[in-house]
Amino acid sequence: MRWHGRFGRRAADAARVRPVSRRSLLVVLLVAALGVCGTLLAAVALRGSEHRFVERAADQEAASAAQAVADGVRRYSDYLTSLAAAVGAQQQLEAAEFEAITAPVGRKMLPGVAGVALVVPTTTAEIPRVQQYWRDRGVKGLTLRPAPGSGDRHLFIILGRSPESIPTPLGIDVTTVPAAREAMRASEAGREVVISAAYELRKDLVLPPSKRRAGFALAVAVHATAPSPDAGRLRGWLMLGMRSDTFLSGALGRATGGAAAIDLSDGPVRIARWRPSAPVDPELDPRTLKVAVPGRDWQMTAYPTTRLVGQPTVRTSVVALIIGAVITLLLTALTASIATSRDRARRRVEVATAALQEDIRHREAVEQQLRRREAELVGFAGVIAHDLRNPLARIAGYTDFLREEATRYLQSEHRDYLERVYTCGQQMTVLIDDLLDYATADNRPLQARPVDLRALVEQVACDRRESPHGRPATIEVGALPSVDGDPTLLHQLFDNLIGNAIKYTAPDRTPRVRISSRPEPGDRWRIEVSDNGIGIPERQREAIFDAFTRADGSEKFPGTGLGLAIVHRIVERHHGTIGVGASADGGSCFWIVLPAHARLTAASGAA
């Protein structure tokens, strides 16, 4: 304002010295007219911008709330899954063990939890035996009471833990509770956590109707796991009862900050409602989003509140009108200073450019730091695995020596223990080798040269046939091309694929592996490795190349989940692609597309 004042005084002095010409007057009037028009347009534009900003903020707030609800459900689902795994791992579950496993259940850790219960299926004829069985395991005074109209099959609550003053009712039959029953059936069928429809929790039946609150439950099937003799058998279900309003309040309290009121519904039935202290803004429309939860889709309606953007005393568009009027007056008086506007604009551009360049440099520095951290992590994994080899080799050597002398000095029981130690040592050696291969697959220098794939694969097949610890298998090697690549890495690639094909074949079948090829457009070759093994489910065929990922059905076979991740990295370093499908023999068919002539360098793929 001081600068404008000094210039205004100079303009006034100049005006007194020399009269204003008609042309100058026209210029001044034109500047004033343009200033008024520009101010009005800016006010209209700002008004529209304000509205768009508020709409985007409301959309983002609704999306944030939906994500918070989904994350909350996922956290509860993961916790219930871990509880089910712990219960399933018990050879004979006792009441005290259940109390210890479910001890962390409480409001502070999981807001909204009304209780956790173990539900066991049985028939009418089996009720006395099941009742006595659980009494013998610490459930004192347990009485199984079939629900009227439940038929011959029942679902009894056997064990429970409640963080509330109302205890979990033991011995009641939940067969006649459709929401809970259907959730348990869906959980057993899908082998996953399923959320029930809204219903009144059974423990609330002791309360007056006016004090009962809506809720829902998370159900997961509990299967016995090794080394239990009944491994794989269904033991029952874990049910995690939830207070809907308390759960929603806990999930949204920090996520929304009171900027939106939330209604959560399951179809036409409202599950929960959360209202912050700020009132709903009547000028903004509610947002309705779908929230995908295990086993069903919830509908969330978000009502923006006045806290979303605050309540300014004067709108920005009004402020723009005032400022525009002032600027128009100044521009009218300071027309002579327009020549300096270019310099001011250039300086602003330079400042903005410098800030942008600084931001780019900062982002590049962060990127480089992330790359260094990634390289350090890979190196760390390699060093750890490498340092474990030496003591593990000693353990293997001493164990092998003891095995030679075991028949003379050890009893059969002790020899069995020694064999277990030896087997574990071999498994650890395989794991460390896989870790080293995985850690170095991305940055190991490439020794690129023409490679005869048929000779290389024949050598791998011969090594597999002659291995003393190998499994008899039929390996058919068809016509294969020559490609440019690193022979060591390519040998490891096909050894991993052929080894997996042999290993993941049912014990009652003779492994059969076929390796073939055909040309692809663009001077590339497609190599296929098919087998008659257990196969890979279609839904897991993309994720199977991630580290430590194993397909369903491979639990009974030894492995680390790193073999295919190593193969994927080797293929990428050779500028190729890899995928998997089903083979005609019922197993898997891995396909690799490699360029016949690739320009590979020692650093390729290191990034």
N, C-alpha and C positions, 0 to 999 in steps of 0.2 A: 504494500500500500504506500510506503514511503517513496518507492521508485515511481509508482503511478502518479503520486502527488507532485514530485519534482517535474516529471514530464508534462503534467497538466499545467503547471505554472509556466513552463517554457512555451507550451502551445498557446497559452493565453497571452503571453508577452508578444509572441509572433503574430497572433491575431490582431493585437492592438497596433502593431507596426504596419501590417499589410492587410487590407480588407480581404474577406473571403470571396473568391470568385464563384461564378455560377457553376462552373465545372466541379470545383471542390465541394460546393454545397450538394450537388447531385451525388458525388461520391460518398459524402457523409450520410445522405439519406439512403443511398443504396446499402451502405454498411449497416445502418440501423435496421432497415427492412430485412436484410439477410440475417441479422442477429436475432430479431424477433421470430422469424420463421424457424431458424435453427433451434432456438430455445423451446418453441412449442413442439417441434419434432422430437427433440431430446427428451422432453417431459413425457410425451406419448410413448416413446421407445422405452424409457425407464419404467414406466408403469407396466408395460407389457413384460419387461425383463423381471420386475418384481414378482409378477404373477407366475412366470415360468420358473423362477427360482424357488418360490414357495411350493409349486407343484412338484418340482424335482426333489426338494427336501422331504416332502411328504412321501413320495415314492421310495426314497432311500430309507426313510425311517421305517416304513412298512416292511421293506426287504430286510432291514437289520433285525426287526422284531421276529420275522419269520425264520431268519437264520438262527437267532438266539433260541427259539423254541426247538428247531430241528437239532441244534447242538446240544441242548439240554436233554432231549430224548435220547440222542446218541450216547451221551455220557451215562445216563441211567441204563441204557441197553448194554453198553460195554461192561458196566459194573455187574449187572445181573448175569451176563455171560461168564464172567470170571467166577462168580459165586457158584454157578452151575458146574463149571469145570472142577472147582474145589470139592463140591459135594459128590460129583461123579467119580472123583479120584479115590474116595474112601472105600476100602474093601467092605466094611460093614459099618454103615453110618450109625453113630450113637447120638443121643440127644445132646450130650455135652459137646461133642464135636460140632454139631450144627450150631450150638450157641457160640462156640469159638469162631466158627467161620463167618457167622453173620453179626459178630460183635460190632463192626464198624458202622452198621446200619443206624442212622440217626438223622435228626433234622439238620444238624449243623453241616454234615457232610453231603446229604442229599435232601434238600428242602422239598417238602410235600410228601415224603414217604410215610404211609400209614402203617406199614408192616411188611414183612416178608414171610412166606409160608411155603412148606413143602407139601404138595398135593400128590397122593398116591392112588393109582387106579386099582380096583378090585371088584370082585363079583359078590353077590349076596352069600353064596356058599362059603366064600373065603374070608368073610368078615371076622369070625372068631379067631382064625389062625393069624390074620394080619394084625388084629388088635393085640393078641398076646405077644406077637413078634416085636411090636414096637414098645409094649410095656417092658419087655425084657431088655430093651435098649434105652431105658431111662425115661420114657414118656409115662410118668406115673399117673394113674387114674384115667388113662385114655379110654374113652368109650366112643365107638363108632356108631353114629346114628344115621341110618339111611333116610334120605329125604322122601317124603310122600310122593308117589308117582314117578320115582326115579328109575323104575324097572329093575333089571338084574345087574346092571353095571353101575358102579358108583365111583365118585371122585372125592376122597376124604382128605381134609386138612389134618396132617399128622404132626408136623412140627411147625413152629412159628416164632417170630420175634417181633415185638412191637415197640417202637420208640415213644408211643403215646401211653396215656394212662389207661386207655381201653385195651385189654389184652387181645391177642389173636385167638379166636374161638377154635379150639382143637376138637377133632372128631366130627365136625359137621360135614355134610354131603353137599358139594357145590354142583352136582350134576344138573340140578334144576335151575342153575343160573346161566342162561344162554350166552351172555357176553363172555363170561369166564370160560365156559365149556368150549365155545367156538375158538377162542384165542388159544387154548391148549391144543386143540386138534390141529389148528393151522401151524402152531409152533412145531408139533411133532412131524407134520407132513413136510414142512419146509426146512427143518433143522435150523431154525433161526428164532430170534426174539420176535414176538408178535404183540402188538398192543390191542387190548380189547376195546369193545364199544363202551360207552359211558354206562355206569350202573351204580347202585348203592352198595357200598362195601358191606360184606356180611357182618363185620365186627360192629357196624353202626346200627344193627337191628336192635341193640339193647337201648338205644337212645330214643327219645320221643321223636315223632316224625318231623316236628318243626326244627330239630337240631341236626337232622341228617344232612349230609353234604354229598354232592355228586363226586364221583371218582372214576378211575379206570385202573386197569392193571396191565403190567408187562408180564408176559408168560414166556418161559423157555423150557424146552424139554431137557431132562437130566438123563444122560446115558452113562452107564458104567464104563470106565476106561481102564486100560492096562495099568498095573498087573492084576487087577481084580479078576477072579475066575468068571464073572458074568459080564466081561467087557463087551460093550456094544448093546447090551440089553437096556430097555427103557426102565428107569427106576421111578419116574414120576415127572413132576413139573415144579419149577420154582415160580411163584407168583409174587410180584412186587406191587402191592397196593399203593395207589397214589391219590392224594388230595388234589383235585384239579386246580382250584384257585390258588392254593399255596404253591404248587409246582409252577404255575404261570407267573405268579408274583416273583418267585425266586429266579426264574429264567429271564424275566424282562426288567427287573428292578434296575439293573445297571446298564442294560443294553439300550433302552429307550430314553432314560433320563427324564421320564415324564412328558415326552414330546408327543405321545400318542396313547390313546385308550385302546385296549385290545379285547376283542371277543373271539373265543376259540370254539369251533363247532365241529361235530362229526356228522356230516349230512345235515339233516334238519334239527338235530339235537345239539343244543349249546352245552359245551363241556365246562368252560370256565370263562370268567370275566375279570379283567384287571382295569382299575380306574386310578389314574394318578391324581394328585391334588389340583392340577391345572384343569380348567374346564375345556370341553370340546369346542373347537373353532367352527361355528356354523357356516362360515364362508368356504370351507374346504370339504370336498367330497371324501367319503370313506374309501379306503383301498381294501380290496379283497384279494387274498393270495392263497394258493394251495401250499400246504406244508406236508411234505412226504415223510411219514413216520413208518416204522416197521409194521407191515401188514395192512396198512390203510392210509388214506389221505385225509388230513384235517383241512378245514377251511378257516383261515384267519382273517378277521376284519379289523382294520386299523382306522381309528378315528383321530385325525390330527388335532392336537390341542393348541391353545394359545401360546404355549411355551415353545412351539416348533421354531418360530422366527421372532418371538418377542412381540411386544406391543409398543412400537415407537410413537412418540407424541406427534411427530410430523412425518408424513410420508416422504420418501426420497424424491418422488416426482414433484412435490411442492417445493422441496428444497432446490430441485433443479430449475424450477421456474424462477425462483428468487435469484439464484446464482446466475442464471442465464440473463435476467434483466440487468443485473449489475455488470456482467461482462459486456453486454450489448452497449450500455452507456459508456463503459471504458473504451470499447473498441471505436465507438463513434468519436470520442474525444482524442483517441490515440491512433488515428488512422496513419499519421506520419510514421508511427513506429512499426508498421507492418514489415518494413524491410528487415527489421531485426528478428522477425518471427522464424525465418528460416534457420538462423543460427541457434535459436532456442530449441527448435524442433530437432536440429542435428545433434545438439548436446543431449537431449532426452534419448534420442536413438542410440547415441554412443553409450550412455549409461545403461540403457536396457540391453544393448549388445554385450557390454562388459559383464553384466550380471548373468546373461545367458551363457556366455563363454565360461564364467566361473562355475555355473551349475553343471555345464557339460564336463568340465575338468573334474569336478567333485564326483559326478556319476562314473566317469572313467576310473577314478581312483578307487571308488567302492567296488566297481566290477573287477579291477585287478586284485583287490584284496580278497574278494570272494573266490577268484580263481586260485590265489595262493593258498587260501584256507582249504579249498577242495584238494589241491595237490598235497598239502600237508596231511590231510586226513587219509588220503590214499597211501601216502608214504608211511604214515604211522601204522596203518593196518598191515602193510607189508613188513615193516620192521618188527612189529609184535609177533606176526606169524613166523618170521624168520628166526627170531630169538627163541621161540618155543620149540623149534626143530631140534636143537642140540639136546636139551634135557629129555625130550620125548624119544630121541634116538637111543639115549642111554637106557631109558625105561624099557624100550622095545628089546634092546640087546640083552639086558639082564633077564627080562621075562622069557625071551627065547632060550636063554641058557637054562633057566629053571625048568622050562618045559621039557628040555632034553633029559634032565635028571629027575623029573617028576615021578616017572614010573617006578624008580627004585626007592625014593625017599619020602614020597608024599602019599597020603591016603586019597581015595577016589574023590571024596568031598573037597579036599584041598586042591586036587588037580582041577576040579570043576571051577573053583574060585580063580585059579591061575589062568584058565582058559578065558574066563570073563575079563580078567585084567588085560590079557593079550588082545582080545577082540576090541576092547575099548581103546587100547593104544593104537590099533590099526585104524579104527574109525577117526580118532583124533588126528592121525597122520593125514588121512584123506581130507579132513576138514581144513587143516593148515595148508596143505597143497592147494586146495581150491581157493582159500583166502589169498594166498600168494599169487596164484594165476589171475584172480579177479582184480587184485590191486595193481598188477603190472600189465594187464591186457590193454590198457588205454595208452600207456606211455613207454612200453617196451620198444626199442628201435626196430624198425622194419628192415629186414634184409631182402629186398625185393629182387626177384629174378623169375624167369619162366619155370613153372612147376608142372610136371606131368601128374595130373590128379589121379589117373588110373594106377600108376605105379605107387603113388603115395597112399591111396586108399587100400590097395592090395597089401602094402606093408602093414597098415593098421589092422586089417582083417587077419593077416598072418599072426601078428603079435597077439591078437585076441584069442585065436585058436590055440596058440602054443602056451598061453599063460597057465601056470600050474594051479592058480586059484580061480581061473575063468570057468565059465559055464558053457557046456557044449552048445553050439549055435550054428545055423546055416547062414552064411554070408555070401550073397551073390553080388559081384561087382560087374556092372555093365560097362559099355564104352563111355569113357570120360575124357574131357578135353584137357588141353594145356592152357593155363592162365598165368598171368603175372601176379606174384604174391610172395609172401614170406613162408617158406616151406615148414618152418617150425610151428608157426601159428596155425597154418592150415592143417598140419598133422594133428595138433591139439583139437582143432575144430571137429574134424571127422572122428577122432578118437572119442571125444565126448558124446557125439551123436550116436555112434555105433555102440558105445558102452551103455548109454541110456536105453537104447533099443533092446539090448540083451537083458539088462538089469530089470527093466520094468515090464517083464513078460511073466504071466502067471506061472507058478511052479509046475503045474501039470501040462505045460505046453513047451515044445521045443522052439526057442527063439529063431525067427527067420527074418533076416535083414536084406533088403535090396537097395542097391545104389545105382542110380541111372541118371542120364542127362539128356538135354535137348537144347538146341540153339534158341535164343530169344532175339527180337529186333534190337538194333543198336549195338551189334557186336558184343553180345552178352550171352552167358550160358546159365541155364537153370539146372541145378543138380538137386535130385530128390533122394532122401533117405527114408524108406518106408519100413514098417515092422508090423508084427502081429501081436503087439503088447496090449497093455490095459487101456491105451488111448488117453486123450485129454478132452474134457468137456468143452463144448463150443464156447461157453461163456468165459472160459479161462484161457483161451488160446492167445489173446493179446497180452495178458498180464504174466504169462508163464515165463517170459524172458526177463522179468524183473528179478533183482537179487533176492535170495532167500524166499522165493515163491515156489510152492509145490502144488501140483494139481490134486484134485479130489481122487481118492483111490490109491495114492502113492504112499499112504501112511505106513503100510506094512513093508515097505522097501527102504533100505538105508539110503541116505543122501543128505546133502547140505542145502540144496536149492540154489547153488551157484553155477552149476555146469552150463545151463542154457544162458545164464547172464554172461558168462565168459564167451560162449559162442557168439552171442549177439554183438559184443564189443569187437571181436575179431572180424566179423562180417562188416561191421561199420567201418573199421579201419581199412578194409579193402574196397571201400566205396560200393558195397553191395547191400542187398536186402535179404531178410529172412522171415519166414512165416511157417505156420503149421496147419495142417488139415487132417482129415480122416483118411486112412488107407483102406484099400479094398479088403484087406485081411482083418479088418476090425480094429487095428491099432492106430498109430499116428504116422503121418507123412510130413516130414520136415523138408521144406524147399528153400534153396539158396540161389539167388541170382547174383553172379559175379561178372565183372567186365573181363573180356578176354585179354585186353591190353590196357592196364591201368597205370597212370603215372603216380607211383607210390614213392614217398620219401621217408626218411627215417623219422621225421617229426609228424607225418600224417596221422591224424586221429588223436594226437596228444591233446588237442584242444577239446 
